[in-house]
Amino acid sequence: MYQQPGNFSNVYEKGTKYYSIKGVSPDESIAVDDGNGNYKKAVREKEYTFGRTAEDVSEENSSDMTASLLVLSTITIFVILIVLKKIKR
């Protein structure tokens, strides 16, 4: 995989018209034609980077670790209960 050049959107179809806004840098925001004669202001929140950022990976790892710990805790408790039941017999 490689990073695609140019402009793209996950919301608007290929060929959607977009325009600069007078007095505003296109790096900051643009006007997008919604196809019905209306324009929506699209604001750049951050620069696009190919793939995931270190922050994204860190958040995913944190979620995965939490889920893993929950499963491991449940299994541990289940095993302890089985062992205790065998000891009482």
Stockholm file with secondary structure:
# STOCKHOLM 1.0

chainA/1-89         MYQQPGNFSNVYEKGTKYYSIKGVSPDESIAVDDGNGNYKKAVREKEYTFGRTAEDVSEENSSDMTASLLVLSTITIFVILIVLKKIKR
#=GR chainA/1-89 SS CCCCCSCCCSSSCTTCCEECCTTSCTTTEEEEECSSSCEEEEECCSCCCSSCCHHHHHHHHHHHHHHHHHHHHHHHHHHHHHHHHHHHC
#=GC SS_cons        CCCCCSCCCSSSCTTCCEECCTTSCTTTEEEEECSSSCEEEEECCSCCCSSCCHHHHHHHHHHHHHHHHHHHHHHHHHHHHHHHHHHHC
//
